[in-house]
Amino acid sequence: MDLEAQDLAAARIGDRQAFGRLVERHGTLVHRFLCRRCRSAEDAQDLAQEAFIVAWTRLQAFDGRSRFTTWLLGIALNLSRDRAGKASSRHEVALDEDVERDVVDPSAGPEAQRERQRALSALQHAIERLPPDLRTTLDLVAFEDLSYDEVAALLEVPAGTVKSRVNRARMLLREAVGRQVIDAWSA
Protein backbone atom coordinates (compact mmCIF):
# COMPACT_ATOMS: atom_id res chain seq x y z
CA MET A 1 0.00 0.00 0.00
CA ASP A 2 1.46 3.40 -1.00
CA LEU A 3 1.73 6.36 1.39
CA GLU A 4 -1.36 8.08 0.04
CA ALA A 5 -3.47 4.96 0.47
CA GLN A 6 -2.13 4.55 4.00
CA ASP A 7 -2.91 8.16 4.86
CA LEU A 8 -6.38 7.84 3.34
CA ALA A 9 -7.12 4.70 5.33
CA ALA A 10 -5.89 6.30 8.55
CA ALA A 11 -7.77 9.55 7.90
CA ARG A 12 -10.99 7.64 7.27
CA ILE A 13 -10.84 6.29 10.81
CA GLY A 14 -10.21 9.75 12.24
CA ASP A 15 -6.44 10.24 12.13
CA ARG A 16 -6.09 14.01 11.76
CA GLN A 17 -2.33 13.82 11.21
CA ALA A 18 -2.84 11.49 8.26
CA PHE A 19 -5.40 13.89 6.83
CA GLY A 20 -2.92 16.73 7.43
CA ARG A 21 -0.42 14.89 5.27
CA LEU A 22 -3.06 14.61 2.53
CA VAL A 23 -3.65 18.35 2.80
CA GLU A 24 0.10 18.99 2.52
CA ARG A 25 0.34 16.65 -0.45
CA HIS A 26 -2.59 18.15 -2.37
CA GLY A 27 -2.90 21.70 -1.04
CA THR A 28 -0.93 23.32 -3.86
CA LEU A 29 -2.91 21.43 -6.51
CA VAL A 30 -6.25 22.54 -5.07
CA HIS A 31 -5.11 26.13 -4.53
CA ARG A 32 -3.67 26.39 -8.05
CA PHE A 33 -6.89 25.00 -9.52
CA LEU A 34 -8.99 27.47 -7.54
CA CYS A 35 -6.71 30.41 -8.42
CA ARG A 36 -7.77 29.94 -12.03
CA ARG A 37 -11.42 30.02 -10.98
CA CYS A 38 -11.46 32.82 -8.39
CA ARG A 39 -11.16 36.58 -8.35
CA SER A 40 -8.20 36.61 -5.99
CA ALA A 41 -5.59 34.42 -4.37
CA GLU A 42 -7.31 35.08 -1.04
CA ASP A 43 -10.62 33.77 -2.39
CA ALA A 44 -8.80 30.72 -3.74
CA GLN A 45 -7.14 30.14 -0.37
CA ASP A 46 -10.49 30.44 1.43
CA LEU A 47 -12.12 27.99 -0.96
CA ALA A 48 -9.17 25.59 -0.72
CA GLN A 49 -9.52 25.54 3.07
CA GLU A 50 -13.25 25.02 2.71
CA ALA A 51 -12.65 22.19 0.23
CA PHE A 52 -10.43 20.38 2.72
CA ILE A 53 -12.97 20.89 5.50
CA VAL A 54 -15.66 19.39 3.26
CA ALA A 55 -13.32 16.55 2.30
CA TRP A 56 -12.63 15.80 5.98
CA THR A 57 -16.34 15.75 6.84
CA ARG A 58 -17.23 13.62 3.80
CA LEU A 59 -14.20 11.35 3.75
CA GLN A 60 -16.37 8.31 4.49
CA ALA A 61 -18.22 8.98 1.23
CA PHE A 62 -15.01 8.66 -0.81
CA ASP A 63 -15.41 5.20 -2.33
CA GLY A 64 -12.09 4.97 -4.16
CA ARG A 65 -13.61 4.58 -7.63
CA SER A 66 -11.67 7.67 -8.67
CA ARG A 67 -8.33 9.02 -7.54
CA PHE A 68 -8.42 11.05 -4.34
CA THR A 69 -7.21 14.11 -6.27
CA THR A 70 -10.12 13.81 -8.71
CA TRP A 71 -12.61 13.60 -5.83
CA LEU A 72 -10.93 16.55 -4.10
CA LEU A 73 -10.97 18.69 -7.26
CA GLY A 74 -14.66 17.84 -7.63
CA ILE A 75 -15.31 19.30 -4.19
CA ALA A 76 -13.25 22.39 -5.07
CA LEU A 77 -15.08 22.76 -8.38
CA ASN A 78 -18.49 22.56 -6.72
CA LEU A 79 -17.51 25.11 -4.07
CA SER A 80 -16.19 27.49 -6.72
CA ARG A 81 -19.40 27.09 -8.74
CA ASP A 82 -21.47 27.84 -5.64
CA ARG A 83 -19.44 30.97 -4.96
CA ALA A 84 -19.55 32.03 -8.63
CA GLY A 85 -23.33 31.73 -8.53
CA LYS A 86 -23.31 34.34 -5.78
CA ALA A 87 -20.96 36.67 -7.67
CA SER A 88 -20.14 37.55 -11.24
CA SER A 89 -19.02 34.60 -13.36
CA ARG A 90 -16.25 36.62 -15.04
CA HIS A 91 -12.88 36.62 -13.39
CA GLU A 92 -9.23 36.96 -14.23
CA VAL A 93 -7.54 33.70 -15.09
CA ALA A 94 -4.12 33.01 -13.62
CA LEU A 95 -2.11 30.52 -15.61
CA ASP A 96 0.06 27.95 -13.93
CA GLU A 97 3.68 29.03 -13.36
CA ASP A 98 4.81 26.08 -15.50
CA VAL A 99 2.75 27.37 -18.44
CA GLU A 100 4.10 30.87 -17.93
CA ARG A 101 7.68 29.55 -17.77
CA ASP A 102 7.11 27.62 -21.03
CA VAL A 103 5.80 30.71 -22.81
CA VAL A 104 8.18 33.30 -21.32
CA ASP A 105 11.73 32.07 -21.94
CA PRO A 106 14.15 34.01 -19.72
CA SER A 107 17.06 33.23 -22.06
CA ALA A 108 15.38 35.15 -24.90
CA GLY A 109 16.21 38.77 -25.58
CA PRO A 110 14.14 41.63 -24.15
CA GLU A 111 12.00 42.07 -27.27
CA ALA A 112 11.29 38.34 -27.50
CA GLN A 113 10.41 38.27 -23.79
CA ARG A 114 7.98 41.20 -24.25
CA GLU A 115 6.38 39.46 -27.23
CA ARG A 116 5.99 36.22 -25.31
CA GLN A 117 4.55 38.11 -22.33
CA ARG A 118 2.02 39.75 -24.68
CA ALA A 119 1.14 36.30 -26.03
CA LEU A 120 0.69 34.99 -22.51
CA SER A 121 -1.57 37.91 -21.62
CA ALA A 122 -3.61 37.31 -24.76
CA LEU A 123 -3.89 33.64 -23.88
CA GLN A 124 -5.02 34.44 -20.32
CA HIS A 125 -7.63 36.84 -21.64
CA ALA A 126 -8.86 34.32 -24.22
CA ILE A 127 -9.18 31.57 -21.60
CA GLU A 128 -11.10 33.96 -19.36
CA ARG A 129 -13.59 34.61 -22.16
CA LEU A 130 -14.29 30.91 -22.86
CA PRO A 131 -17.76 29.68 -21.89
CA PRO A 132 -17.60 28.25 -18.34
CA ASP A 133 -18.12 24.62 -19.40
CA LEU A 134 -15.27 24.81 -21.92
CA ARG A 135 -12.99 26.70 -19.54
CA THR A 136 -13.54 24.21 -16.71
CA THR A 137 -13.05 21.18 -18.94
CA LEU A 138 -9.89 22.60 -20.50
CA ASP A 139 -8.57 23.53 -17.06
CA LEU A 140 -9.01 20.00 -15.71
CA VAL A 141 -7.43 18.34 -18.76
CA ALA A 142 -4.67 20.80 -19.64
CA PHE A 143 -3.66 22.26 -16.28
CA GLU A 144 -4.59 19.56 -13.79
CA ASP A 145 -3.60 16.73 -16.12
CA LEU A 146 -6.70 14.64 -15.45
CA SER A 147 -7.63 12.02 -18.02
CA TYR A 148 -10.71 12.45 -20.19
CA ASP A 149 -12.39 9.67 -18.22
CA GLU A 150 -11.61 11.34 -14.88
CA VAL A 151 -12.96 14.67 -16.10
CA ALA A 152 -16.05 12.92 -17.51
CA ALA A 153 -16.74 11.33 -14.12
CA LEU A 154 -16.10 14.60 -12.29
CA LEU A 155 -18.35 16.67 -14.55
CA GLU A 156 -20.88 13.83 -14.99
CA VAL A 157 -20.74 13.94 -18.80
CA PRO A 158 -19.61 11.35 -21.37
CA ALA A 159 -15.89 11.18 -22.20
CA GLY A 160 -16.75 12.16 -25.77
CA THR A 161 -18.23 15.40 -24.44
CA VAL A 162 -14.98 16.11 -22.60
CA LYS A 163 -12.95 15.55 -25.77
CA SER A 164 -15.34 17.74 -27.73
CA ARG A 165 -15.15 20.54 -25.16
CA VAL A 166 -11.35 20.46 -25.07
CA ASN A 167 -11.14 20.54 -28.86
CA ARG A 168 -13.70 23.36 -29.05
CA ALA A 169 -11.84 25.35 -26.36
CA ARG A 170 -8.52 24.94 -28.17
CA MET A 171 -10.12 25.95 -31.46
CA LEU A 172 -11.59 29.10 -29.89
CA LEU A 173 -8.24 29.92 -28.31
CA ARG A 174 -6.45 29.44 -31.63
CA GLU A 175 -8.89 31.85 -33.24
CA ALA A 176 -8.43 34.35 -30.42
CA VAL A 177 -4.66 34.36 -30.02
CA GLY A 178 -3.20 32.57 -32.99
CA ARG A 179 -2.16 29.06 -33.80
CA GLN A 180 1.51 29.43 -32.80
CA VAL A 181 0.84 30.22 -29.13
CA ILE A 182 -1.73 27.44 -28.71
CA ASP A 183 0.27 24.85 -30.62
CA ALA A 184 3.31 25.55 -28.43
CA TRP A 185 1.19 25.42 -25.27
CA SER A 186 -0.76 22.24 -26.10
CA ALA A 187 2.22 20.26 -27.45
N, C-alpha and C positions, 0 to 999 in steps of 0.2 A: 504494500500500500504506500503510495507516495505521500509527501508531506501535506499537500493540500487535502487529500482524502482523509488523512489522520486528523488534521485540524477541523475539517468539516464534521467528522464523526464526533470528535470531542465537543465541538461547539453545539452540536445538536442535543447533547445531554447536559448543556448548561455551562460548559467551560468558557468563561469570558476571555481568558488569556488566549485560548485557541482561536476564538473569534477575532480577537485583537490582531493576531497574526494574519488572519484573512483580510482584515481591514488594511493592514500594512502592505500586504501583497497586492491588493487590488485598488487601493485608494487613489493612486495616480491615474489608473485607467478610467475609473468612474468620474473623477474630477475633470480629466481631459475631455471625456465625452460630453459632460455637462457644460463645460466652457464653450463648446461649439453650439450649445442650445440655449444658453442664458445671456442675459444682458450684461452681466458683470462676473468677474472672478469670485466676488463675494457671494452672489446668488448661486453660482455653481458650487461653491464650498458648502453653503447652507443646504442645498439639495443633496449633495454627496453625503453629508452627515445624516440627513433625513433618510436617504436610501439605505444606509447601513443600519439605522435604527429599525426601519421596516424589515430589512433582511433578518436582523436579529430576532424580531418578534414573529416572523413568519418562517424561520428556518426549518421548522418541522414540515412545512408544506413543500420544501424543495425535495423533489422526488428523484433527482439524479438523471432524468431522461435527457437533460441538456447539461452543458458545462456550467459550473457555478458562475463563471463570468457572464455567460449569456443570460442566466436567470437574474443576476445582479444588474446588468445593463437594462433588462426589461423593467425592473423596479425603477431605475433611474429615469428611463424613458417615460414611464407612466407618470412619475412625479413631475417631470419637466412639462409634459403635456397638460397636466392639471394646473400647473402654475401659468403656463402660456394661455390657457383658457381664461385666466383671471386678468391677464395683461395683454398687451399687443403681441401678435404673433411674429412681428418683424424684429429681428435683433442682429447685432453684428456677429459675424462668424469669425472665430479665431482658429486658424489652421494649426495643426500639430507642429511642434518645433522641428520634427524630422522632415515634414513636407517643406517647411520654410527653408531648412538647411539645404534640401535638394534643389530648390529653385534659386536661392540666393547663394551663389558660390563665392566664398570670401577670397579665393585666389584670383578671381576675375578683376579686371581693372575697374576704376570708379564708374565709368559710363556703363559698362556691362552690368555692374552691381545695381545701378539706378534702374536700368531697363528691366532687370529681373525683379527688382522690388516693385516696379510698376505692374509687371505681369502678375506677381503674387497678389497685389492689391486688387487687380481686376478679377483674379480668380476668386478671392474672398468675397468680393461684391457679387459676383455671378452665383456663387454657392448660396449666398444669403437670399438671393432673389428666386431660387428654385422653389417650386411648390413644396409644402411641408412633407408630403409623402415621399417625394423624390429625394429631398435633402436628407431625411432621416435614413432612408434605405441606403443611399450612397455613403453616408457617414458610417453606418454600421459595417458595410462591406469594405470601403476603401480606407477608412481611418482606424476602425477597431478590428479589422482583419477577421471578421466573422464569415463563416461560409454562407453560401446562399441558403442552404438548408437551415442553418441556425437563425438567420435573419427571418426566413419564412416562418419558423416556429415562433419567434419572438413577436413578429408583427401579425401573426395569425393570417397569413396569406400563402398561396401556393409559391413554390420555389420559382416557377416560371414568371410569376408576377415580380418577384425580386429581381430576376435577371432583366426583365423588361424595364423596370424602374431605373436600374443602374445604367442600362444602355441609354434610356431616354435622358437621364440626368447628364451623362457624359456628352450626349449629342447637343443638348442645350448649352452646356458649358463650352463646347467647341465653337458653337455659333456665337456665344457671347465674348469669348476671349481669344479665340483662335486655336487652330489645330495644334500648333507647335507646343504651347504651354500644356495643354491637356494630354497630348501624346507623351510628353516627357514625364508628366505627373503620374499617368496611369500605367506606365511601362513596368 
